[in-house]
Amino acid sequence: MDDSLQTSVRARCAWIVLWILNAAKANCEIGAKMKRPDISRVVFNCTFIIVAFVLTLYIGIYSGATNNIIFDAYQTINQRIENALDVLSKNYSKKARIHSYFLQQSRYEGEGVTVNEASANQEELILLAGFFEDSNELRLIQRDGTIVARWPVKFSEIFHGMEDFGERPASDLNVAIHGALALPDGSIVFNFDRVGVVKIDRCGKVLWKLGGGAHHSVERAESGGFWVPGRKYYGTGSPSPFPPFSPPFAEDHIMKISDDGKIQKEMSVVKLFYENGLETLLTANGESFTPQRIWSQEIVHLNKIAELSSDVADDFPMFEAGDLALSFRKRNLVMVVDPETQKIKWLKIGPWIRQHDPEFKAGGTIVLFNNNTYHTTFLDNNLKSPTNFPCTSNIIEINPATGAYSIVYGNRKGQEMLSVIQGKLELAPGGGLLITEFEGGRVFETDSSGDIIWEYINRYDSDEVAEITEARVYPAKYFNVSDWSCY
């Protein structure tokens, strides 16, 4: 039983004990005040209350020790009560809900496009995903900030009546877009984080939707379709396919989704570790794995699937076109795997810390967003970054063949940035980078020298910014849409 659950159980047991003792006291006082007290009735009531208390306490202790169906039901009810209380506490105003999930204290000046020196690329369009004004939204903008198209999206409308998905958010303001890309016809494929993946047309009409707990990233597969991380959940009492881990836990999956929204391939990432002899790596985490201990966590934390494309595959003699780079935040681990044979070809732990978004780069290297800090950076459980904390995040480039690595952004004055969680990058033409600094509400592009040539700040108010989860640059010729107006 973890500390939070123990605290919750103790609090509820204490409340039950006090209630029963007060009830017994009241009964006895009533009996004492009667002119002719019915001794047998008083004794019966007191005895019944004490027996009920002892029996309830025994059942509770036994259920917790044996992890049986009663304890499973208690956990479910307990979680629902806590969720309801959490929603009530956060929903006293819309601003409070927005603030609790999407806003951060601003670390930067300005609003919208604050730097635009990419003079040769003004025809390019930039896709932004995040929280804009008062809702989840995707936007396609010009480099000067002009909005070309926008897609406000609501989980409650898109997944209304659908049960086959992952974690049900308490409201539209308790779920974020995490993973998005645009297609040439102007349609968008994106994730509601840990819920499902959705495709909408250029005017926002839902073309298909798929549950499966999709999260973190959506990447185009060269053969068609999309690579998307998914999740399967095991409840308390479920048989564990991965001993010594005991449910409840989340099992990350790699999903290959077709262009029409069907799962073509699905493989368990945890099984991948076991079948490649890496169970020892999964259990090298300080967990005691004692009998009947509840291990209520995700086993791994997959946050990116990137495919090695055929145009740069020759630069990676260790790999082949179609191999996948996978990033696991909790293990500080990046690996490359063959999705057909499910054999791990390469892996490395560190030098990055809690990294995201590895990308194969021409020349035979892998570039990734190095968060380079821990959750202890946060001020509280609301995941708010302190503005005075050192900006330690950077971009690392590594040669998997030699192990040589270097920091290619974030190692000099003027390149400071910080994302304790999330964070994305995209390789820009000419050797530059497009970087999404999630908690900074900031997207910026650098040239090959590491100088900023474009920047966007997602301002919410004078003191706060709204988080951005994704940014991508598209050449003007990428889209075959001549008119972005709708219906």
C-alpha positions as CSV (number, residue, x, y, z in Angstrom):
1,M,0.0,0.0,0.0
2,D,1.6,3.3,-1.0
3,D,1.9,6.3,1.4
4,S,-1.0,8.3,-0.1
5,L,-3.3,5.3,0.1
6,Q,-2.2,4.5,3.6
7,T,-2.9,8.1,4.7
8,S,-6.3,8.0,3.0
9,V,-7.3,4.7,4.7
10,R,-6.1,5.8,8.1
11,A,-8.1,9.1,7.8
12,R,-11.3,7.2,6.8
13,C,-10.7,4.6,9.6
14,A,-10.2,7.3,12.1
15,W,-13.4,9.0,11.0
16,I,-15.4,5.7,11.2
17,V,-14.0,5.0,14.7
18,L,-15.0,8.5,15.9
19,W,-18.5,8.2,14.4
20,I,-19.1,4.8,16.0
21,L,-17.8,5.9,19.4
22,N,-19.9,9.0,19.3
23,A,-22.9,6.9,18.3
24,A,-22.3,4.5,21.2
25,K,-21.8,7.4,23.6
26,A,-25.1,9.0,22.4
27,N,-27.0,5.7,22.8
28,C,-25.6,5.2,26.3
29,E,-26.4,8.8,27.3
30,I,-30.0,8.5,26.0
31,G,-30.4,5.3,27.9
32,A,-29.0,6.9,31.0
33,K,-31.4,9.8,30.8
34,M,-34.5,7.7,30.5
35,K,-36.6,7.7,33.7
36,R,-36.8,3.9,33.5
37,P,-33.9,2.8,31.3
38,D,-34.3,-0.3,29.3
39,I,-31.0,-1.9,30.3
40,S,-31.3,-4.8,27.8
41,R,-31.9,-2.4,24.9
42,V,-28.9,-0.2,25.9
43,V,-26.7,-3.2,26.2
44,F,-27.9,-4.6,22.8
45,N,-27.3,-1.3,21.0
46,C,-23.9,-0.8,22.4
47,T,-22.9,-4.5,21.7
48,F,-24.2,-4.3,18.2
49,I,-22.2,-1.1,17.4
50,I,-19.0,-2.6,18.9
51,V,-19.4,-5.9,17.0
52,A,-20.2,-4.0,13.8
53,F,-17.1,-1.9,14.3
54,V,-14.8,-4.8,15.0
55,L,-16.2,-6.8,12.0
56,T,-15.8,-3.8,9.7
57,L,-12.3,-3.2,10.9
58,Y,-11.4,-6.9,10.4
59,I,-12.9,-7.0,6.9
60,G,-11.0,-3.8,6.0
61,I,-7.6,-5.1,7.3
62,Y,-8.1,-8.5,5.7
63,S,-9.1,-7.0,2.3
64,G,-6.2,-4.7,2.3
65,A,-3.8,-7.5,3.2
66,T,-5.2,-10.0,0.6
67,N,-5.9,-7.3,-2.1
68,N,-9.3,-8.9,-2.8
69,I,-12.4,-7.7,-4.6
70,I,-13.7,-5.7,-1.6
71,F,-10.5,-3.7,-1.5
72,D,-10.6,-3.3,-5.2
73,A,-14.2,-1.9,-4.8
74,Y,-13.0,0.4,-2.0
75,Q,-10.2,1.8,-4.1
76,T,-12.6,2.4,-7.0
77,I,-15.1,4.2,-4.8
78,N,-12.3,6.0,-3.0
79,Q,-10.8,7.2,-6.2
80,R,-14.2,8.4,-7.5
81,I,-14.8,10.3,-4.2
82,E,-11.4,11.9,-4.5
83,N,-11.9,12.8,-8.2
84,A,-15.3,14.3,-7.3
85,L,-13.8,16.3,-4.5
86,D,-10.9,17.4,-6.8
87,V,-13.4,18.5,-9.5
88,L,-15.4,20.4,-6.9
89,S,-12.4,22.1,-5.5
90,K,-11.0,23.1,-8.9
91,N,-14.3,24.0,-10.6
92,Y,-15.3,26.9,-8.3
93,S,-14.5,29.1,-11.3
94,K,-13.5,28.6,-14.9
95,K,-10.3,30.6,-14.3
96,A,-9.4,28.3,-11.4
97,R,-9.8,25.2,-13.6
98,I,-7.7,26.8,-16.4
99,H,-5.1,27.9,-14.0
100,S,-4.8,24.5,-12.3
101,Y,-4.1,22.7,-15.6
102,F,-2.8,24.9,-18.4
103,L,-1.1,28.0,-17.1
104,Q,2.4,28.8,-15.9
105,Q,4.0,32.0,-14.5
106,S,5.6,33.8,-17.4
107,R,9.4,33.8,-17.8
108,Y,9.5,35.8,-21.0
109,E,8.3,39.2,-22.2
110,G,6.1,39.7,-25.2
111,E,3.1,38.2,-26.8
112,G,2.6,36.2,-30.1
113,V,5.4,36.5,-32.6
114,T,8.2,38.3,-30.8
115,V,11.1,37.4,-33.2
116,N,10.8,37.0,-37.0
117,E,14.1,37.0,-38.7
118,A,13.5,33.9,-40.9
119,S,13.2,36.3,-43.9
120,A,13.7,33.6,-46.6
121,N,11.0,31.4,-45.2
122,Q,8.0,33.7,-44.7
123,E,5.8,31.4,-46.8
124,E,6.1,28.6,-44.4
125,L,3.2,27.7,-42.0
126,I,3.6,26.7,-38.4
127,L,1.2,24.3,-36.6
128,L,0.8,25.0,-32.9
129,A,-1.1,22.8,-30.4
130,G,-1.9,23.8,-26.9
131,F,-4.2,26.0,-24.8
132,F,-5.4,29.2,-26.4
133,E,-7.6,31.8,-24.7
134,D,-10.0,29.4,-22.9
135,S,-9.9,26.0,-24.7
136,N,-7.7,23.3,-26.2
137,E,-6.9,24.4,-29.7
138,L,-4.8,23.7,-32.8
139,R,-3.7,26.7,-34.9
140,L,-2.0,27.1,-38.2
141,I,-0.2,30.4,-38.4
142,Q,2.0,32.4,-40.7
143,R,5.4,33.5,-39.5
144,D,4.1,36.9,-38.8
145,G,1.5,35.4,-36.4
146,T,-1.5,35.7,-38.8
147,I,-3.9,32.8,-38.1
148,V,-4.6,30.8,-41.3
149,A,-6.8,28.1,-39.6
150,R,-7.8,27.2,-36.1
151,W,-9.4,24.0,-34.6
152,P,-10.9,24.4,-31.1
153,V,-11.5,20.9,-29.8
154,K,-13.5,19.5,-26.9
155,F,-13.0,16.0,-25.5
156,S,-16.6,15.9,-24.2
157,E,-18.0,16.5,-27.7
158,I,-15.7,14.3,-29.7
159,F,-15.7,11.3,-27.3
160,H,-19.3,11.7,-26.2
161,G,-20.9,8.3,-25.4
162,M,-17.7,6.4,-26.2
163,E,-16.2,4.2,-23.5
164,D,-13.3,2.6,-25.2
165,F,-10.5,4.9,-24.2
166,G,-7.9,5.4,-21.5
167,E,-8.2,7.8,-18.6
168,R,-11.5,9.6,-18.5
169,P,-10.8,13.3,-17.7
170,A,-13.1,15.0,-15.2
171,S,-13.9,17.8,-17.7
172,D,-12.7,19.4,-20.9
173,L,-10.3,21.5,-18.8
174,N,-8.7,18.4,-17.3
175,V,-7.2,17.0,-20.6
176,A,-4.7,18.4,-23.0
177,I,-3.7,17.9,-26.6
178,H,-0.4,16.0,-26.7
179,G,0.8,14.9,-30.1
180,A,-0.4,16.5,-33.3
181,L,0.5,16.8,-37.0
182,A,-1.1,18.2,-40.1
183,L,-1.7,16.4,-43.4
184,P,-1.5,17.9,-46.9
185,D,-5.3,18.2,-47.3
186,G,-5.5,20.4,-44.2
187,S,-6.7,17.6,-41.9
188,I,-5.2,17.2,-38.4
189,V,-4.4,14.0,-36.4
190,F,-3.9,14.6,-32.7
191,N,-4.1,13.0,-29.3
192,F,-6.2,13.9,-26.3
193,D,-3.6,12.8,-23.8
194,R,-4.1,9.3,-22.4
195,V,-7.6,9.3,-23.9
196,G,-7.5,8.6,-27.7
197,V,-6.4,9.8,-31.1
198,V,-8.6,11.8,-33.4
199,K,-8.6,12.9,-37.1
200,I,-10.5,16.0,-38.0
201,D,-10.8,17.7,-41.5
202,R,-9.7,21.2,-42.2
203,C,-13.0,22.5,-40.8
204,G,-13.0,20.5,-37.6
205,K,-15.3,17.7,-38.6
206,V,-14.4,14.4,-37.0
207,L,-13.3,11.9,-39.6
208,W,-12.4,9.1,-37.2
209,K,-11.5,8.6,-33.5
210,L,-9.9,5.8,-31.7
211,G,-9.5,5.0,-28.0
212,G,-6.6,3.1,-26.5
213,G,-5.2,5.7,-24.2
214,A,-3.2,7.4,-27.0
215,H,-0.6,9.9,-25.6
216,H,2.4,12.1,-26.2
217,S,3.2,11.8,-29.9
218,V,1.8,11.2,-33.3
219,E,4.3,10.5,-36.1
220,R,3.8,9.7,-39.8
221,A,4.9,6.2,-40.9
222,E,6.7,6.2,-44.2
223,S,4.5,3.3,-45.4
224,G,1.4,5.2,-44.5
225,G,-0.5,5.6,-41.3
226,F,0.8,6.8,-37.9
227,W,2.9,5.7,-35.0
228,V,1.2,6.5,-31.7
229,P,1.9,5.5,-28.1
230,G,-1.1,3.8,-26.4
231,R,-1.9,2.3,-23.0
232,K,-3.6,-0.6,-21.4
233,Y,-4.7,-0.5,-17.8
234,Y,-4.7,-3.3,-15.3
235,G,-7.0,-2.8,-12.3
236,T,-6.4,-4.1,-8.7
237,G,-6.8,-7.8,-8.5
238,S,-6.1,-8.4,-12.2
239,P,-3.6,-11.2,-13.0
240,S,-0.2,-9.6,-13.7
241,P,1.5,-10.5,-17.0
242,F,4.7,-8.9,-15.7
243,P,5.7,-10.2,-12.3
244,P,6.9,-8.9,-9.9
245,F,4.8,-5.9,-10.8
246,S,1.3,-6.1,-9.3
247,P,-1.7,-4.2,-10.7
248,P,-2.9,-1.5,-10.7
249,F,-0.5,-0.3,-13.4
250,A,-0.4,1.1,-16.9
251,E,1.2,-0.8,-19.7
252,D,2.5,1.3,-22.6
253,H,2.0,0.1,-26.2
254,I,3.3,1.0,-29.6
255,M,0.3,1.4,-32.0
256,K,0.5,1.5,-35.8
257,I,-2.7,3.2,-36.9
258,S,-3.9,3.2,-40.5
259,D,-4.9,6.3,-42.4
260,D,-8.6,5.4,-41.8
261,G,-8.1,5.0,-38.1
262,K,-7.7,1.3,-37.6
263,I,-5.0,-0.4,-35.5
264,Q,-2.7,-2.3,-37.9
265,K,-0.1,-3.3,-35.3
266,E,0.1,-3.1,-31.5
267,M,2.9,-4.3,-29.3
268,S,3.5,-4.1,-25.6
269,V,6.6,-2.1,-24.6
270,V,6.9,-3.9,-21.3
271,K,6.8,-7.2,-23.1
272,L,9.6,-5.8,-25.4
273,F,11.8,-5.4,-22.3
274,Y,11.1,-8.9,-21.0
275,E,11.6,-10.6,-24.3
276,N,14.9,-8.8,-24.8
277,G,16.3,-9.8,-21.4
278,L,15.8,-6.4,-19.8
279,E,13.5,-7.4,-16.9
280,T,16.5,-6.5,-14.7
281,L,16.4,-2.9,-16.0
282,L,12.7,-2.5,-15.3
283,T,13.2,-3.7,-11.7
284,A,16.3,-1.7,-10.9
285,N,14.3,1.1,-9.5
286,G,14.4,0.8,-5.7
287,E,11.0,-0.9,-5.4
288,S,10.8,-3.6,-2.8
289,F,8.2,-5.8,-4.5
290,T,7.0,-7.3,-1.2
291,P,4.0,-9.7,-1.2
292,Q,0.6,-8.0,-1.6
293,R,2.2,-4.6,-2.0
294,I,0.2,-2.3,-4.3
295,W,2.4,-0.8,-7.0
296,S,0.1,1.8,-8.5
297,Q,2.3,3.3,-11.2
298,E,3.1,3.0,-14.9
299,I,5.9,0.5,-15.4
300,V,7.6,2.6,-18.1
301,H,6.8,6.1,-19.5
302,L,7.0,6.0,-23.3
303,N,6.9,9.5,-24.6
304,K,7.9,9.2,-28.2
305,I,8.0,6.9,-31.2
306,A,10.2,8.1,-34.1
307,E,10.7,6.2,-37.3
308,L,14.0,6.0,-39.2
309,S,13.2,7.2,-42.7
310,S,14.7,5.7,-45.8
311,D,16.3,9.0,-46.9
312,V,18.7,9.0,-43.9
313,A,18.9,5.3,-43.1
314,D,22.2,4.8,-44.9
315,D,23.8,7.2,-42.3
316,F,22.9,4.6,-39.5
317,P,24.8,1.4,-40.3
318,M,23.5,-0.2,-37.0
319,F,19.9,0.3,-38.1
320,E,17.5,-0.1,-41.0
321,A,14.8,2.1,-42.5
322,G,11.6,1.5,-40.5
323,D,13.4,1.0,-37.1
324,L,11.9,3.0,-34.3
325,A,13.5,5.2,-31.7
326,L,11.7,5.0,-28.4
327,S,12.1,7.4,-25.4
328,F,11.3,6.3,-21.8
329,R,11.3,9.2,-19.4
330,K,11.2,7.3,-16.1
331,R,14.3,5.3,-17.1
332,N,16.3,8.1,-18.6
333,L,16.5,5.7,-21.5
334,V,16.5,5.9,-25.3
335,M,16.5,2.8,-27.5
336,V,16.1,1.7,-31.1
337,V,14.0,-1.3,-31.9
338,D,13.0,-3.3,-35.0
339,P,9.2,-3.3,-35.0
340,E,9.0,-6.4,-37.1
341,T,11.3,-8.7,-35.1
342,Q,10.8,-6.7,-31.9
343,K,14.5,-6.9,-31.2
344,I,16.3,-4.0,-29.5
345,K,19.3,-3.0,-31.5
346,W,20.6,-0.2,-29.3
347,L,19.9,1.5,-26.0
348,K,21.5,4.1,-23.7
349,I,20.7,5.4,-20.3
350,G,21.7,9.1,-20.0
351,P,23.6,11.4,-20.1
352,W,20.1,13.0,-20.4
353,I,17.6,13.3,-17.6
354,R,13.9,12.8,-18.1
355,Q,14.3,13.3,-21.9
356,H,11.7,13.7,-24.6
357,D,11.4,13.5,-28.4
358,P,14.4,11.8,-30.0
359,E,14.8,12.4,-33.7
360,F,17.0,10.7,-36.3
361,K,19.3,13.3,-38.0
362,A,21.1,13.1,-41.3
363,G,24.7,12.2,-40.6
364,G,24.0,9.3,-38.2
365,T,23.1,11.1,-35.0
366,I,20.0,11.2,-32.7
367,V,18.9,14.6,-31.3
368,L,16.6,14.9,-28.3
369,F,15.1,17.3,-25.8
370,N,16.9,16.9,-22.5
371,N,14.6,18.1,-19.7
372,N,17.6,17.8,-17.4
373,T,15.8,18.1,-14.1
374,Y,13.3,16.2,-11.9
375,H,9.8,16.8,-10.6
376,T,11.3,18.1,-7.4
377,T,11.7,21.3,-9.3
378,F,7.9,21.9,-9.1
379,L,6.6,24.1,-6.4
380,D,3.6,21.8,-5.7
381,N,1.5,19.0,-7.1
382,N,0.0,21.4,-9.7
383,L,3.2,21.1,-11.8
384,K,4.0,24.8,-11.7
385,S,7.6,25.7,-12.5
386,P,9.2,28.4,-10.3
387,T,10.4,31.3,-12.4
388,N,13.6,31.7,-10.4
389,F,14.7,28.1,-10.9
390,P,17.8,27.6,-13.1
391,C,17.0,27.0,-16.7
392,T,18.8,23.7,-17.1
393,S,17.0,22.1,-20.1
394,N,19.0,21.6,-23.3
395,I,19.2,19.8,-26.6
396,I,21.6,16.8,-26.9
397,E,23.0,15.1,-30.0
398,I,24.5,11.6,-29.8
399,N,26.1,9.2,-32.2
400,P,24.7,5.8,-31.4
401,A,27.6,4.1,-33.1
402,T,30.3,5.7,-31.0
403,G,28.5,7.0,-27.9
404,A,30.0,10.5,-28.5
405,Y,27.5,13.2,-27.6
406,S,27.4,17.0,-27.3
407,I,25.0,19.7,-26.2
408,V,23.9,21.5,-29.3
409,Y,21.6,24.1,-27.7
410,G,21.3,25.3,-24.1
411,N,25.0,25.5,-23.3
412,R,25.6,29.2,-23.6
413,K,24.2,32.5,-22.4
414,G,21.0,33.5,-24.2
415,Q,20.0,29.8,-24.7
416,E,18.4,29.3,-21.3
417,M,15.2,27.3,-21.2
418,L,13.3,25.0,-18.9
419,S,10.6,22.3,-19.3
420,V,10.5,20.0,-16.3
421,I,8.0,17.8,-18.2
422,Q,7.1,17.5,-21.9
423,G,9.1,19.6,-24.4
424,K,9.5,18.9,-28.2
425,L,11.9,19.6,-31.0
426,E,11.9,19.4,-34.8
427,L,14.8,19.4,-37.1
428,A,14.6,22.5,-39.3
429,P,16.1,22.8,-42.8
430,G,19.7,24.2,-42.8
431,G,20.7,22.7,-39.5
432,G,18.4,24.7,-37.2
433,L,15.9,23.5,-34.6
434,L,12.3,24.2,-33.8
435,I,11.9,23.9,-30.0
436,T,8.7,23.7,-28.0
437,E,9.4,24.9,-24.4
438,F,6.2,23.5,-22.9
439,E,6.0,25.3,-19.5
440,G,7.4,28.5,-20.9
441,G,4.4,28.7,-23.3
442,R,7.1,29.3,-25.9
443,V,8.1,28.0,-29.4
444,F,11.2,29.2,-31.0
445,E,13.4,28.4,-34.0
446,T,17.2,28.6,-34.2
447,D,19.6,28.7,-37.1
448,S,22.5,26.3,-37.4
449,S,24.6,28.6,-35.2
450,G,22.0,28.4,-32.3
451,D,20.7,31.9,-32.7
452,I,17.0,32.5,-32.4
453,I,15.4,33.5,-35.7
454,W,11.7,33.1,-34.8
455,E,9.8,33.1,-31.5
456,Y,6.2,32.8,-30.3
457,I,4.9,33.5,-26.8
458,N,1.5,32.1,-25.9
459,R,0.5,34.9,-23.6
460,Y,-2.6,34.4,-21.4
461,D,-2.5,37.5,-19.2
462,S,0.1,39.9,-17.9
463,D,1.6,37.4,-15.5
464,E,0.9,34.0,-17.1
465,V,1.4,32.0,-20.3
466,A,-0.6,29.1,-21.5
467,E,1.3,25.9,-22.2
468,I,2.1,24.8,-25.7
469,T,2.5,21.0,-26.3
470,E,3.6,20.9,-30.0
471,A,4.9,22.9,-32.9
472,R,5.7,21.9,-36.5
473,V,6.9,23.9,-39.5
474,Y,5.5,23.1,-43.0
475,P,6.6,24.5,-46.3
476,A,3.9,26.3,-48.2
477,K,3.9,23.7,-50.9
478,Y,3.2,20.9,-48.3
479,F,-0.5,21.8,-48.3
480,N,-2.8,21.3,-51.3
481,V,-5.4,23.6,-49.8
482,S,-6.1,26.8,-51.8
483,D,-8.9,28.1,-49.6
484,W,-8.8,27.6,-45.8
485,S,-12.2,29.1,-45.2
486,C,-14.8,26.6,-44.1
487,Y,-18.3,25.7,-45.4
